[in-house]
Amino acid sequence: MRLLPLGLVRPGMKLGRKIYSEDGLTLLGERVELSQRLIQRLSEHGVDFVYIDDPRTNDISIQDMISDETRLKATSEIRSSFRRMMEGAVLRSTSNHLHLGKTFGNVMKMIIDDLSGHQDAMIMLTNICVMDDYLFQHSLNVCIYTTMLGMEYGYSREELMTLGLGALLHDIGKTQVPLELLRKNSKLTDDEFTSIKRHTEYGFRILKDEPNIPLLAAHCAFQHHERLNGSGYPRGIVGTDIHEYARWIGLVDSYDAMTTHRVYRKAMLPHQALEILFTGTDTLYEKQKIELFRDKIAIYPIGVSITLSTGESGTVVGLNKMFPQRPIVRILKDEEGQELKAPFDVDLSEKLSVMVTGVNDTV
């Protein structure tokens, strides 16, 4: 089984996993053979990536950090709550409690329970099989990454609840930013960027008086764009004046943003994004946090299709705990793009001159 972008899926391929609608309903089941009509329907439903059944990679096991039930519950609650806030004038009413604490508190309990069963594993995130609004999926990604790193760091369950809620709701203030600015596909003007930066203040105002939302979670929304050297916003505070939870979320938020396709730019390769994080060591982000991120995040998860600097391409079939950025790859096509009759595995931790040059851009 391997993960492919829908644009590279061809008629005759069979699904390796179910495809869900944004409401959690099954659109297509496992082992369904895809026709051009079905591929078109998936595109119309906004599906971005699908798992494809492939005999050459069926020996690999792909385990999600959270269950389908938890993922669907989380995305459903994020979507419905955020959309409701986008449609209403939330900030105009100081007495308009949204019951976010109860809703997302239950979601966080499910996430922490699921992640607790994978504490010894590398952290792997792959795209959900339904393409959601960037804001919704980004919020869940940042929550899962951050919560798992918090577990590795040694936070208690109560601390993880607060950290996770802060991560899940860090961008909630964007529900109060004009949609046309969030979706603009060209460079923002100075005034437009100033408007978007206000989402940190909006998020704090939404969360600070919300019942059952810890005040620290509100400060995460307020501070996740602050940086150690004072170059961040909205207040330009420095060092430990930025709460530790917000420093974790700021690091993960930056990585996920850099490695996600947006309407105005192509996603950066994961190892390139990691290198950029390291260039900000002790000026933007703490070295200890970046190093834990590097050591625990599988930036090339099992099942992902990649292209190598040799011109060969294939699928990630294994991870190296000591070198998570250099996985084991099953080569399926040679440097000429020809399918191999006898695929073979290459351990990139032993081939240091070979680099990943593309992700999910080849069949």
Contacts in CASP RR format, 6 or more apart in sequence:
PFRMAT RR
TARGET T0000
AUTHOR 0000-0000-0000
METHOD contacts of the structure
MODEL  1
MRLLPLGLVRPGMKLGRKIYSEDGLTLLGERVELSQRLIQRLSEHGVDFV
YIDDPRTNDISIQDMISDETRLKATSEIRSSFRRMMEGAVLRSTSNHLHL
GKTFGNVMKMIIDDLSGHQDAMIMLTNICVMDDYLFQHSLNVCIYTTMLG
MEYGYSREELMTLGLGALLHDIGKTQVPLELLRKNSKLTDDEFTSIKRHT
EYGFRILKDEPNIPLLAAHCAFQHHERLNGSGYPRGIVGTDIHEYARWIG
LVDSYDAMTTHRVYRKAMLPHQALEILFTGTDTLYEKQKIELFRDKIAIY
PIGVSITLSTGESGTVVGLNKMFPQRPIVRILKDEEGQELKAPFDVDLSE
KLSVMVTGVNDTV
1 16 0 8 1.000
1 17 0 8 1.000
1 51 0 8 1.000
1 52 0 8 1.000
1 53 0 8 1.000
1 54 0 8 1.000
1 57 0 8 1.000
1 58 0 8 1.000
1 60 0 8 1.000
1 62 0 8 1.000
1 303 0 8 1.000
2 51 0 8 1.000
2 52 0 8 1.000
2 54 0 8 1.000
2 57 0 8 1.000
2 303 0 8 1.000
2 304 0 8 1.000
2 305 0 8 1.000
2 315 0 8 1.000
3 49 0 8 1.000
3 50 0 8 1.000
3 51 0 8 1.000
3 52 0 8 1.000
3 126 0 8 1.000
3 127 0 8 1.000
3 301 0 8 1.000
3 303 0 8 1.000
3 304 0 8 1.000
3 305 0 8 1.000
3 360 0 8 1.000
4 49 0 8 1.000
4 50 0 8 1.000
4 51 0 8 1.000
4 52 0 8 1.000
4 305 0 8 1.000
4 360 0 8 1.000
4 363 0 8 1.000
5 48 0 8 1.000
5 49 0 8 1.000
5 360 0 8 1.000
5 361 0 8 1.000
6 39 0 8 1.000
6 42 0 8 1.000
6 43 0 8 1.000
6 47 0 8 1.000
6 48 0 8 1.000
6 49 0 8 1.000
6 50 0 8 1.000
7 39 0 8 1.000
7 43 0 8 1.000
8 305 0 8 1.000
8 360 0 8 1.000
8 361 0 8 1.000
8 362 0 8 1.000
8 363 0 8 1.000
9 34 0 8 1.000
9 39 0 8 1.000
9 50 0 8 1.000
9 52 0 8 1.000
10 34 0 8 1.000
10 363 0 8 1.000
11 34 0 8 1.000
11 35 0 8 1.000
11 36 0 8 1.000
11 39 0 8 1.000
12 33 0 8 1.000
12 34 0 8 1.000
12 35 0 8 1.000
13 33 0 8 1.000
13 34 0 8 1.000
13 52 0 8 1.000
13 53 0 8 1.000
14 31 0 8 1.000
14 32 0 8 1.000
14 33 0 8 1.000
14 34 0 8 1.000
14 52 0 8 1.000
14 53 0 8 1.000
15 28 0 8 1.000
15 29 0 8 1.000
15 30 0 8 1.000
15 31 0 8 1.000
15 32 0 8 1.000
15 34 0 8 1.000
15 50 0 8 1.000
15 51 0 8 1.000
15 52 0 8 1.000
15 53 0 8 1.000
16 30 0 8 1.000
16 31 0 8 1.000
16 50 0 8 1.000
16 51 0 8 1.000
16 52 0 8 1.000
16 53 0 8 1.000
17 30 0 8 1.000
17 50 0 8 1.000
17 51 0 8 1.000
17 129 0 8 1.000
18 26 0 8 1.000
18 27 0 8 1.000
18 28 0 8 1.000
18 29 0 8 1.000
18 30 0 8 1.000
18 68 0 8 1.000
18 129 0 8 1.000
19 26 0 8 1.000
19 27 0 8 1.000
19 28 0 8 1.000
19 29 0 8 1.000
19 42 0 8 1.000
19 47 0 8 1.000
19 50 0 8 1.000
19 129 0 8 1.000
19 130 0 8 1.000
20 26 0 8 1.000
20 27 0 8 1.000
20 68 0 8 1.000
20 72 0 8 1.000
20 128 0 8 1.000
20 129 0 8 1.000
20 130 0 8 1.000
21 27 0 8 1.000
21 45 0 8 1.000
21 130 0 8 1.000
22 45 0 8 1.000
22 75 0 8 1.000
22 76 0 8 1.000
22 79 0 8 1.000
22 130 0 8 1.000
22 132 0 8 1.000
23 76 0 8 1.000
24 72 0 8 1.000
24 76 0 8 1.000
27 41 0 8 1.000
27 42 0 8 1.000
27 45 0 8 1.000
27 47 0 8 1.000
28 38 0 8 1.000
28 42 0 8 1.000
30 53 0 8 1.000
31 53 0 8 1.000
32 38 0 8 1.000
42 50 0 8 1.000
45 130 0 8 1.000
46 130 0 8 1.000
46 131 0 8 1.000
47 129 0 8 1.000
47 130 0 8 1.000
47 131 0 8 1.000
48 127 0 8 1.000
48 130 0 8 1.000
48 131 0 8 1.000
49 126 0 8 1.000
49 127 0 8 1.000
49 129 0 8 1.000
49 131 0 8 1.000
49 360 0 8 1.000
50 129 0 8 1.000
51 62 0 8 1.000
51 129 0 8 1.000
54 315 0 8 1.000
56 330 0 8 1.000
56 332 0 8 1.000
56 343 0 8 1.000
57 303 0 8 1.000
57 315 0 8 1.000
57 317 0 8 1.000
57 330 0 8 1.000
59 317 0 8 1.000
60 302 0 8 1.000
60 303 0 8 1.000
60 315 0 8 1.000
60 317 0 8 1.000
60 318 0 8 1.000
60 330 0 8 1.000
61 302 0 8 1.000
62 126 0 8 1.000
62 301 0 8 1.000
62 302 0 8 1.000
62 303 0 8 1.000
63 118 0 8 1.000
63 121 0 8 1.000
63 124 0 8 1.000
64 71 0 8 1.000
64 124 0 8 1.000
64 126 0 8 1.000
65 114 0 8 1.000
65 115 0 8 1.000
65 118 0 8 1.000
65 121 0 8 1.000
65 123 0 8 1.000
65 124 0 8 1.000
65 125 0 8 1.000
65 144 0 8 1.000
65 148 0 8 1.000
66 74 0 8 1.000
66 110 0 8 1.000
66 111 0 8 1.000
66 114 0 8 1.000
66 115 0 8 1.000
66 144 0 8 1.000
67 114 0 8 1.000
69 110 0 8 1.000
70 107 0 8 1.000
70 110 0 8 1.000
70 111 0 8 1.000
70 114 0 8 1.000
71 128 0 8 1.000
71 140 0 8 1.000
73 107 0 8 1.000
73 110 0 8 1.000
74 107 0 8 1.000
74 110 0 8 1.000
74 111 0 8 1.000
74 140 0 8 1.000
74 143 0 8 1.000
74 168 0 8 1.000
75 128 0 8 1.000
75 130 0 8 1.000
75 132 0 8 1.000
75 136 0 8 1.000
75 137 0 8 1.000
75 140 0 8 1.000
77 103 0 8 1.000
77 104 0 8 1.000
77 107 0 8 1.000
78 136 0 8 1.000
78 139 0 8 1.000
78 140 0 8 1.000
78 168 0 8 1.000
79 132 0 8 1.000
79 133 0 8 1.000
79 136 0 8 1.000
81 98 0 8 1.000
81 100 0 8 1.000
81 103 0 8 1.000
81 104 0 8 1.000
82 135 0 8 1.000
82 136 0 8 1.000
82 139 0 8 1.000
82 172 0 8 1.000
82 175 0 8 1.000
84 98 0 8 1.000
85 98 0 8 1.000
85 172 0 8 1.000
85 175 0 8 1.000
85 176 0 8 1.000
85 206 0 8 1.000
86 175 0 8 1.000
86 176 0 8 1.000
86 179 0 8 1.000
90 96 0 8 1.000
90 98 0 8 1.000
90 175 0 8 1.000
90 176 0 8 1.000
90 206 0 8 1.000
91 176 0 8 1.000
91 202 0 8 1.000
91 205 0 8 1.000
91 206 0 8 1.000
94 209 0 8 1.000
97 209 0 8 1.000
97 210 0 8 1.000
97 211 0 8 1.000
98 206 0 8 1.000
98 210 0 8 1.000
99 211 0 8 1.000
100 169 0 8 1.000
100 207 0 8 1.000
100 210 0 8 1.000
100 212 0 8 1.000
100 213 0 8 1.000
101 165 0 8 1.000
101 210 0 8 1.000
101 211 0 8 1.000
101 212 0 8 1.000
101 213 0 8 1.000
102 212 0 8 1.000
104 165 0 8 1.000
104 168 0 8 1.000
104 169 0 8 1.000
104 213 0 8 1.000
105 161 0 8 1.000
105 165 0 8 1.000
105 212 0 8 1.000
107 168 0 8 1.000
108 143 0 8 1.000
108 147 0 8 1.000
108 160 0 8 1.000
108 161 0 8 1.000
108 164 0 8 1.000
108 165 0 8 1.000
108 168 0 8 1.000
109 161 0 8 1.000
111 143 0 8 1.000
111 144 0 8 1.000
111 147 0 8 1.000
111 164 0 8 1.000
112 147 0 8 1.000
112 157 0 8 1.000
112 160 0 8 1.000
112 161 0 8 1.000
115 144 0 8 1.000
115 147 0 8 1.000
115 148 0 8 1.000
115 151 0 8 1.000
116 151 0 8 1.000
118 148 0 8 1.000
119 151 0 8 1.000
119 152 0 8 1.000
122 296 0 8 1.000
122 297 0 8 1.000
122 298 0 8 1.000
122 319 0 8 1.000
122 321 0 8 1.000
122 324 0 8 1.000
123 144 0 8 1.000
123 145 0 8 1.000
123 148 0 8 1.000
123 149 0 8 1.000
123 296 0 8 1.000
123 297 0 8 1.000
123 298 0 8 1.000
124 298 0 8 1.000
124 301 0 8 1.000
124 302 0 8 1.000
125 141 0 8 1.000
125 144 0 8 1.000
125 145 0 8 1.000
125 301 0 8 1.000
126 301 0 8 1.000
126 303 0 8 1.000
126 304 0 8 1.000
127 137 0 8 1.000
128 137 0 8 1.000
131 137 0 8 1.000
134 260 0 8 1.000
134 262 0 8 1.000
135 171 0 8 1.000
135 174 0 8 1.000
135 175 0 8 1.000
135 182 0 8 1.000
138 171 0 8 1.000
138 253 0 8 1.000
138 256 0 8 1.000
138 257 0 8 1.000
138 260 0 8 1.000
139 167 0 8 1.000
139 168 0 8 1.000
139 169 0 8 1.000
139 170 0 8 1.000
139 171 0 8 1.000
139 172 0 8 1.000
140 168 0 8 1.000
141 256 0 8 1.000
141 260 0 8 1.000
142 167 0 8 1.000
142 168 0 8 1.000
142 170 0 8 1.000
142 171 0 8 1.000
142 249 0 8 1.000
142 252 0 8 1.000
142 253 0 8 1.000
142 256 0 8 1.000
143 164 0 8 1.000
143 166 0 8 1.000
143 167 0 8 1.000
143 168 0 8 1.000
145 167 0 8 1.000
145 252 0 8 1.000
145 255 0 8 1.000
145 256 0 8 1.000
145 297 0 8 1.000
146 163 0 8 1.000
146 164 0 8 1.000
146 167 0 8 1.000
146 248 0 8 1.000
146 249 0 8 1.000
146 252 0 8 1.000
147 160 0 8 1.000
147 163 0 8 1.000
147 164 0 8 1.000
147 167 0 8 1.000
148 296 0 8 1.000
149 248 0 8 1.000
149 252 0 8 1.000
149 289 0 8 1.000
149 292 0 8 1.000
149 293 0 8 1.000
149 296 0 8 1.000
150 159 0 8 1.000
150 160 0 8 1.000
150 163 0 8 1.000
150 248 0 8 1.000
151 160 0 8 1.000
152 292 0 8 1.000
152 296 0 8 1.000
153 292 0 8 1.000
155 163 0 8 1.000
161 214 0 8 1.000
162 214 0 8 1.000
162 216 0 8 1.000
162 217 0 8 1.000
162 245 0 8 1.000
163 220 0 8 1.000
163 245 0 8 1.000
163 248 0 8 1.000
163 249 0 8 1.000
164 217 0 8 1.000
165 213 0 8 1.000
165 214 0 8 1.000
165 217 0 8 1.000
166 216 0 8 1.000
166 217 0 8 1.000
166 220 0 8 1.000
166 221 0 8 1.000
166 245 0 8 1.000
166 249 0 8 1.000
167 220 0 8 1.000
167 248 0 8 1.000
167 249 0 8 1.000
167 252 0 8 1.000
169 203 0 8 1.000
169 207 0 8 1.000
169 213 0 8 1.000
169 217 0 8 1.000
169 220 0 8 1.000
169 221 0 8 1.000
170 220 0 8 1.000
170 221 0 8 1.000
170 224 0 8 1.000
170 249 0 8 1.000
170 250 0 8 1.000
170 253 0 8 1.000
171 199 0 8 1.000
171 221 0 8 1.000
171 253 0 8 1.000
172 202 0 8 1.000
172 203 0 8 1.000
172 206 0 8 1.000
172 207 0 8 1.000
172 221 0 8 1.000
173 199 0 8 1.000
173 200 0 8 1.000
173 202 0 8 1.000
173 203 0 8 1.000
173 206 0 8 1.000
173 221 0 8 1.000
174 182 0 8 1.000
174 196 0 8 1.000
174 199 0 8 1.000
174 202 0 8 1.000
175 202 0 8 1.000
175 206 0 8 1.000
176 198 0 8 1.000
176 199 0 8 1.000
176 202 0 8 1.000
176 203 0 8 1.000
176 206 0 8 1.000
177 195 0 8 1.000
177 196 0 8 1.000
177 198 0 8 1.000
177 199 0 8 1.000
177 202 0 8 1.000
178 195 0 8 1.000
181 188 0 8 1.000
181 192 0 8 1.000
181 195 0 8 1.000
181 196 0 8 1.000
182 196 0 8 1.000
183 263 0 8 1.000
184 192 0 8 1.000
184 263 0 8 1.000
184 264 0 8 1.000
185 263 0 8 1.000
185 264 0 8 1.000
186 264 0 8 1.000
187 264 0 8 1.000
188 196 0 8 1.000
197 225 0 8 1.000
197 233 0 8 1.000
197 234 0 8 1.000
198 234 0 8 1.000
200 221 0 8 1.000
200 222 0 8 1.000
200 223 0 8 1.000
200 224 0 8 1.000
200 225 0 8 1.000
200 233 0 8 1.000
200 234 0 8 1.000
201 222 0 8 1.000
201 234 0 8 1.000
203 218 0 8 1.000
203 221 0 8 1.000
203 222 0 8 1.000
204 218 0 8 1.000
204 219 0 8 1.000
204 221 0 8 1.000
204 222 0 8 1.000
206 218 0 8 1.000
206 221 0 8 1.000
207 213 0 8 1.000
207 217 0 8 1.000
207 218 0 8 1.000
207 221 0 8 1.000
208 215 0 8 1.000
208 218 0 8 1.000
210 218 0 8 1.000
216 243 0 8 1.000
216 245 0 8 1.000
219 243 0 8 1.000
219 245 0 8 1.000
219 246 0 8 1.000
220 243 0 8 1.000
220 245 0 8 1.000
220 246 0 8 1.000
220 249 0 8 1.000
222 234 0 8 1.000
222 246 0 8 1.000
223 237 0 8 1.000
223 242 0 8 1.000
223 243 0 8 1.000
223 246 0 8 1.000
224 246 0 8 1.000
224 249 0 8 1.000
224 250 0 8 1.000
224 253 0 8 1.000
225 232 0 8 1.000
225 233 0 8 1.000
225 234 0 8 1.000
225 250 0 8 1.000
225 253 0 8 1.000
226 232 0 8 1.000
226 233 0 8 1.000
226 234 0 8 1.000
226 235 0 8 1.000
226 236 0 8 1.000
226 237 0 8 1.000
226 242 0 8 1.000
226 246 0 8 1.000
227 236 0 8 1.000
227 242 0 8 1.000
227 283 0 8 1.000
227 284 0 8 1.000
227 285 0 8 1.000
228 238 0 8 1.000
228 239 0 8 1.000
228 242 0 8 1.000
228 247 0 8 1.000
228 282 0 8 1.000
228 283 0 8 1.000
228 284 0 8 1.000
228 285 0 8 1.000
228 286 0 8 1.000
229 238 0 8 1.000
229 283 0 8 1.000
229 284 0 8 1.000
230 236 0 8 1.000
230 237 0 8 1.000
230 238 0 8 1.000
230 239 0 8 1.000
231 283 0 8 1.000
231 284 0 8 1.000
247 285 0 8 1.000
247 286 0 8 1.000
247 289 0 8 1.000
248 289 0 8 1.000
250 285 0 8 1.000
251 277 0 8 1.000
251 285 0 8 1.000
251 289 0 8 1.000
251 290 0 8 1.000
251 293 0 8 1.000
252 293 0 8 1.000
254 277 0 8 1.000
254 285 0 8 1.000
255 273 0 8 1.000
255 274 0 8 1.000
255 277 0 8 1.000
255 293 0 8 1.000
258 267 0 8 1.000
258 268 0 8 1.000
258 272 0 8 1.000
258 273 0 8 1.000
258 276 0 8 1.000
259 267 0 8 1.000
259 268 0 8 1.000
259 269 0 8 1.000
259 270 0 8 1.000
259 273 0 8 1.000
259 299 0 8 1.000
260 267 0 8 1.000
261 267 0 8 1.000
267 359 0 8 1.000
268 276 0 8 1.000
269 356 0 8 1.000
269 357 0 8 1.000
269 358 0 8 1.000
269 359 0 8 1.000
270 299 0 8 1.000
270 300 0 8 1.000
270 325 0 8 1.000
270 359 0 8 1.000
271 299 0 8 1.000
271 325 0 8 1.000
271 355 0 8 1.000
271 356 0 8 1.000
273 299 0 8 1.000
274 293 0 8 1.000
274 294 0 8 1.000
274 299 0 8 1.000
274 325 0 8 1.000
277 285 0 8 1.000
277 290 0 8 1.000
277 293 0 8 1.000
278 290 0 8 1.000
278 294 0 8 1.000
280 290 0 8 1.000
281 287 0 8 1.000
281 290 0 8 1.000
294 324 0 8 1.000
294 325 0 8 1.000
295 324 0 8 1.000
296 324 0 8 1.000
297 324 0 8 1.000
298 319 0 8 1.000
298 324 0 8 1.000
298 327 0 8 1.000
299 324 0 8 1.000
299 325 0 8 1.000
300 306 0 8 1.000
300 316 0 8 1.000
300 325 0 8 1.000
300 327 0 8 1.000
300 356 0 8 1.000
300 359 0 8 1.000
301 316 0 8 1.000
302 316 0 8 1.000
302 317 0 8 1.000
302 318 0 8 1.000
302 319 0 8 1.000
302 327 0 8 1.000
303 315 0 8 1.000
303 316 0 8 1.000
303 317 0 8 1.000
304 315 0 8 1.000
304 316 0 8 1.000
304 359 0 8 1.000
304 360 0 8 1.000
305 313 0 8 1.000
305 314 0 8 1.000
305 315 0 8 1.000
305 316 0 8 1.000
305 359 0 8 1.000
305 360 0 8 1.000
305 361 0 8 1.000
305 362 0 8 1.000
305 363 0 8 1.000
306 313 0 8 1.000
306 314 0 8 1.000
306 315 0 8 1.000
306 316 0 8 1.000
306 329 0 8 1.000
306 356 0 8 1.000
306 358 0 8 1.000
306 359 0 8 1.000
306 360 0 8 1.000
306 362 0 8 1.000
307 313 0 8 1.000
307 314 0 8 1.000
307 356 0 8 1.000
307 357 0 8 1.000
307 358 0 8 1.000
307 359 0 8 1.000
307 361 0 8 1.000
307 362 0 8 1.000
308 329 0 8 1.000
308 331 0 8 1.000
308 346 0 8 1.000
308 354 0 8 1.000
308 355 0 8 1.000
308 356 0 8 1.000
308 357 0 8 1.000
309 353 0 8 1.000
309 354 0 8 1.000
309 355 0 8 1.000
309 356 0 8 1.000
309 357 0 8 1.000
310 335 0 8 1.000
310 354 0 8 1.000
311 334 0 8 1.000
311 335 0 8 1.000
311 337 0 8 1.000
311 357 0 8 1.000
312 331 0 8 1.000
312 333 0 8 1.000
312 334 0 8 1.000
312 335 0 8 1.000
312 346 0 8 1.000
313 331 0 8 1.000
313 332 0 8 1.000
313 333 0 8 1.000
313 337 0 8 1.000
313 362 0 8 1.000
314 329 0 8 1.000
314 330 0 8 1.000
314 331 0 8 1.000
314 332 0 8 1.000
314 333 0 8 1.000
314 343 0 8 1.000
314 362 0 8 1.000
315 329 0 8 1.000
315 330 0 8 1.000
315 332 0 8 1.000
316 327 0 8 1.000
316 328 0 8 1.000
316 329 0 8 1.000
316 330 0 8 1.000
317 327 0 8 1.000
317 328 0 8 1.000
317 329 0 8 1.000
317 330 0 8 1.000
317 345 0 8 1.000
318 327 0 8 1.000
318 328 0 8 1.000
319 327 0 8 1.000
319 328 0 8 1.000
320 326 0 8 1.000
320 327 0 8 1.000
320 328 0 8 1.000
320 347 0 8 1.000
320 348 0 8 1.000
320 349 0 8 1.000
322 349 0 8 1.000
323 348 0 8 1.000
323 349 0 8 1.000
326 347 0 8 1.000
326 348 0 8 1.000
326 349 0 8 1.000
326 352 0 8 1.000
327 348 0 8 1.000
328 345 0 8 1.000
328 346 0 8 1.000
328 347 0 8 1.000
328 348 0 8 1.000
329 345 0 8 1.000
329 346 0 8 1.000
329 348 0 8 1.000
330 343 0 8 1.000
330 344 0 8 1.000
330 345 0 8 1.000
330 346 0 8 1.000
331 340 0 8 1.000
331 343 0 8 1.000
331 344 0 8 1.000
331 345 0 8 1.000
331 346 0 8 1.000
332 339 0 8 1.000
332 340 0 8 1.000
332 343 0 8 1.000
333 339 0 8 1.000
333 340 0 8 1.000
333 362 0 8 1.000
334 340 0 8 1.000
346 354 0 8 1.000
348 354 0 8 1.000
348 356 0 8 1.000
END
